Amino acid sequence: MDLAEYLEQIMKQTGLTAVEIERRSGYEISDAYIGKILKRKVKRPSVVILRALAKGAGVPETELMSYAGVVPKDGPNPWPAPELLSVMQKIVRSKELTELVKLLVKKKPEELRKLIKNFKK
């Protein structure tokens, strides 16, 4: 089941319309955009849009995001999307964290393992 099928199912079960989801989301997602999701015209909605959609539909964010392919459907999620989004916002707001992340993504896996080991000391 993909995001469109999941959303259709939720809307059918709850009797919600796209307009009602828009209103319940605090107008963070439009009914027109919900229509595009339902018609599969949107390939990868952003995490912000998915959070608004979950809020409007009254479903858990992680559940909705799993159908959108953002988080795995099976097994434990090591970093739930809302927590990841919060961390990403902190990185963007901090010059030091942004610089550190830019340096880290250039490192090889073995170098990262050594750094992690040193940080844990």
LINMOUR-V695094 format. One line per field, one symbol per residue. ss: DSSP state (A for helix, B for strand, O for the rest). Layout:
BEGIN
ss=???
END
This chain:
BEGIN
ss=OOAAAAAAAAAAAAOOOAAAAAAAOOOOOOAAAAAAAAOOOOOOOOAAAAAAAAAAAOOOAAAAAAAOOOOOOOOOOOOOAAAAAAAAAAAAAOAAAAAAAAAAOOOOAAAAAAAAAAAAO
END
